[in-house]
Amino acid sequence: MLDAKYARLRELLGSYGSCLVAYSGGVDSVFLARVAFDVLGERSLAVIADSPSLPRRELTEALELGQRFGFPVRVVGTAEFDNPSYLANPTNRCYFCKHALFSELGPLAKSGGFAVVVYGENASDIGDHRPGALAASEFAVRAPLKEAGLTKADIRALSARLGLPTADKPQMACLSSRIPTGESVTPAKLRMIEQAEDCLRGLGYLDVRVRHHESGTAALARVELGPEELPRFLAGSHHAEVVTRLQEIGYLHVTLDLAGYRRGSTNGVPRRTVSPIEMRARKVPATQREGA
């Protein structure tokens, strides 16, 4: 069954003739970029979007993977931080991020002669809350992993077969996902989150989230670690160092979430969704935009 799905993926990619891959350095996009290059060669191009929501560590690793496995990678800037609807951090924030991404990739694909844009949605994502899929449909972006029926487990298994180091990489969402829904996203907050997570990863923890909360003018860090890594932290001697370093970054209080890492823990109480129509109707002067 797995071999049949893999063969179907290669068949799909070959049928495009050429493609531009929305690349992030995560499990799905690395696998997709590698297979697209295997099938299409220089008629494929991986493109990674650079913005304040992408950790520098992730960007460096994504570029190194392209060099290591021989597929070309281009970096483009995206403008989601110019969009007040994105900065407001509604439940469908990912829609505005993907809209900004595909707004860049569409013209790039056209100018470069690439027939289609593809991205890494897979069969495990079906039925999940994925606002970005709406943006993909609006730009006619294809999801060959999903179309081939490949699940996340399938992609990890095939990645291991291809020798990709991302086969067992923990899932990684953008830094903006660390801020509770409805609380504004700013580059300054994301820099704090990135530095805090770098601190924990530097101590050897792999599955890390630092949730950024605010009370008045005080910033609070809620640290989540993968369930397998919690016992090591609790039994170890890193507590004081983590508190000291995160307070130096700017967090007044540092807490450890004993429930461990789980997706969507900053969603909390359902918040208002900003519709794409409302987004386009809004006309917010640049001087009133957060971070301007």
N, C-alpha and C positions, 0 to 999 in steps of 0.2 A: 504493500500500500504506500509506504513512504517513497519507494523508488518511483512509483507511478505518479505521485504528486510532484516529485522533483522533475521528472521528465515533462510533466505538463507545464511546470514553470518555465523550463528552458524552451519549450515549444511556444509559449506565449511571448516570451522575450524575443525569440527569433522572428515571430510574426510581425513585430513592430518595425523591424528593419533598423531602427535606431531609437535610443531613449535617453532621457535625462533623469537621473535618480535623485530624489530628495533625500539627502544623506545627513545623518546626525552622529554617527559613530556608535549607535546602539546596536543591539543584537540583530534586529530585523533589517535595518538599513545597511549594515555592513555585509550581511549575507546577500541582500539583494544587489548591492553594488558589485560584489565579487562575482556573482553568477551572471549578472548583466554583462560584465566585462568578459567573462569566459565565453559567453555566447556571441556577443556583438563586437568585442574588441574596442577599437577607437571610435566606433559608432555609439558608444555609451559614455556618459560623463556623470560623475557624482558631484553634487553641488551641496555644500553645507552653508547654512544661514548663520551669520555671526551677529549677535546682539547681546545686550547686557544679561539676558536670561540664560546664556550658554556659558557654563564654567570654562575657564581657560584650560583647565586640566583636560576636559572633554574635547575641546577643540584640538589641542596638541595631540592627544591620543588618536583622534579621528584622522588627522593628517598623516600621522605616522603609519597608521594601518593602510592607508592608500599607497604610501611609498613601499611598505613591506610586501604588499600583495600585488603591486603593479597596476592598480586601477587609478586613473587620473581623478583628482579632486580639485574643485574650484571653490573659493570662498566668496560669498556675496553678503552684503549688508542688507538687513531688512528693517522696515520702518514701523513695526508695531508699537514702538515707544512714542511715536508721534500721534498715536490714535488714542483719544481720551476714553474710548470704550474699552480698550485693552487695559489701560491703566486703572480703570474703575474695578477691575477684577471680578466681573460677573461670573455666574456659573458656566457660561459658554465662552470664557476667555480664550480657550484654545481655538475657537472659530476665528477670532480676529488675528491670532498668531499665524494660523495656517493661511488665512486670506492674504496677509502680508507676504508670506513665503511664496505662495503660488502666483501672486502678482509680479514677483521678481522672476520666477522660474519660467512662466509662460513666454514672455518676450525673449528670454535668454534661449529657450528651446527653439523658438522660431528663427532667431537670428543665426543660431548655430546649425540649423538644419536637422534638428532632432524631431522625430515624428511624434513622440508622446512624452509626457512627464509621468513618472511613476513614483509611488511612495510606499512605505513599509507596513501599511495596515495588513493584518493577517486574519485567519479564520477564527482565532480565539477572541478577536475584538468584536465579533458579531454580537449584537445585543447589548454591548457595553455603552456607557454614556461617552460618546466621542463627537463633540461639536466640530472638530476638525474635519470629519468626514463630509459634513455639509459643504465646507469650503472646497474640498477636493471634488465633489460632484459638480459644483458651480464652474470649476475650471476644467472639467473633463479629465481629471487626473486619474490614472489607472492604479489599481491595487492588485498586482499580479500574484502576490503571496496569498491573498484572500481568494482570488479567482481560482488558484490552483488547489485550494483547500488546505493549505499549510497552516498548522497551528503553531503556537509559540514553542511547544515541546518538539514538534517536527523541525522547526527552524534551528533550535539548539542542537538537535541530533545531527542534522545535516551540516551545521557550522563546525561541529567537532570532526565530522568526516572530512571536511575541507581544510582542517587545521586552523580554523579561525579562533583566536584567543577570546573572542566575544561569546563563545558557545556557553560559557557559564557566568557571563557578566550579569550582575544584578540589574534589574530594571532601573532606568534613570529618566525621570521627568525633568522638565526645565526648572530653573531656580524659582520662577514665579509661583510654581505649585506649592512652595513652602509657606506662602502667605495666605491666611484664611480668606475664603471667598467673601467678597464685599469690602475688604480692606485694600487700600490703594497699593499698587505696585510702583516702586521707584527704583532707579538704578542704585541709590545709596543702600536701600534695604538688601538688594540682591548682592551687593559687594560684601555686606556683613555676613549673609548666609553662606556665600561661597568661601570666605575666609574661615568661618566656623567649621564647615564641612571638611575643608582642607586640613584643618587641625586634627579632626578625628580620623581622617583617612591616613594622615601622616603617622598616627599611632597604630595603624594596622587594621582599622575597622573598614569593611568594604560596603556593607549595606547600611547607608547612613542618610538620615534626613535631619536637618535642623529647622524646625518649624518656628517661624518668626511671628511673635505676638506683641502687641503693644497695649500698654495701660497708661493713658495720658501721654506723657512725653517719654516714658520708660519703655525700652525694648526688652523683651523677655525671650529666651531661647528654650524651646522644648525639644530635647534631643531624642530621636528615635533610632534604635539600632535593630538590625535583623534579629529575630528570636534566637538564632543560633549564636549570636555574638553578645547578647545581653549577659549571660552568665560570666563570660570572661571579663566584661567591664565591671560587673558587680563584685567579682572576686579579686580584681586587680587593684592597681595603685594609681590609676589615671584620673581619679575624680578631681583631686585638687588642681592638677595641671590643666584639665579641661575647663574648670571653672575660672581659673586665673586667665587663661588665654582668651576665653570667650568674653570675659569682662573687659579685657584690654581691647577687644574688637568693638565693644560698646554695649554689650548686654548687661543689664543691671542684675537680673536673676537668671540662673541656668538650672533647668530641671531635666530629669531623665524620665521619659515616659515608660513605665513598667509594662505597658501592653506591647511595646516593641513597634517596629515599623509595620504599617499597613497603609494601603492606598487610600487616598481620600480623607485622611484624618483632619485636614484643615477645612473640609467642606462645611461641617457643623450644621447649623440651621439653614435650610434652603433659602437662598437669596434670589433677588430679582435677576432675570435674564435680560440682557440687552439684545434686541433683535437686530439683524443686519439692516433692515429698513430704517429702524430708528437711528442706528449708527450713521447711516448716510445722510439722515435728515439733520443730525446735529451739526452745528457750526460753532465750534468753540474757538475763540481767538487763541493764538499761540501763547500769548502772555498769560492766559488763564490755565494753561495746561500744566499738569504736575511735572516738575523737573525741567520746565522751560527756562 
